Amino acid sequence: MKCTHLIVSGRVQGVSFRANVRNKANELNLKGYAKNLENGGVEIAAEGDEEEIKELVEFIKKNPGIAKVTNVKISHKAPENFKSFEIRH
């Protein structure tokens, strides 16, 4: 199992971006969270199979819904054994 950490910038708040990411993560059986950041970006942690994480990253880069993603910073971290994929506030 892998855990990938993403910082997504662009028009990603107030456009259902986190909900779209959560729905796709659930479809891919990924666990983790999506959380708004004070700088207007969104932080995402996705845990699961490497191929499904790659698919989620590609989904994010394609501007889901009416979001406009301008940058995705990707790093990896130790798995935290999330129980589900949630939207954090």
N, C-alpha and C positions, 0 to 999 in steps of 0.2 A: 504494500500500500504506500502511496506517495501523498505528500501534502504540498500544494502549490499556493503561494501567496501572491496576490495581484493588487496593484494600485492602478485604478483606471481613471483617466482624466478625460475631460470634455464635457459635453452636456449630458450628464448622467444622473442628475438629481432632479426630482419632480417630473420624471418622464416614465415612471414604472420600470426603470432599468433593473432595480434590485429584485422586483417581483418576476421579471422576465428571466433573470439569471437564476433565481430560486427554482422556477418551473423547469428550466432546462437542466439544472443540476439534479433535480428530483427524477426527471426523465432518464438521466444518465446514472442514477443511483450513487450520486456523490453526496458527501456530507460536508458541512462547514457553515459558512455565513457570508453575508454581504452587509456592509455597514457604510453609511454616509460618513464622509470626513468633513471637517470644518472648512477645508480649502476648496470644497465643491466636488471633490473626487469621491470614489467609492473603493473601499478596501474589501477584498474577497479572499477567503481561504477555502480551498477546495481539496477534499481528501478522498482518495479512492484509486481506481485503476488508472495508470498513466495514459492509456488511449482515450478514456472518457474525459480526463482532465484536458487533454489536447483538444478534444472536440468542444468542450466548454470554452476554452480560450478562443478558438476559431469563431464560435458563436458570438462571443463578446466583441471581437474585432469587426464583425459584420454589422455593428450598430443595431442591436435588437430593438424593435418597436420604433419609437421616434428619437431614441438616443443618438448622440453624435460622439463617438469615441475618437479621441485624438491621440491618446497614448496609453499603452499598457506596459507597466513595469512588472516583470515576472521574477520571482525568487522562489526558493524551495526551503522548507523547514521541516522539522521533525513532526510526524503525525501526532495529532492530539486526541484521536479517537472520538470525533464528534458523533453524536447520536442521530442527528438529522441535519438538514440544510435550513438555516433560519435567517430571517432578516433581523439584524440588530439595530438598535436605535442609539 
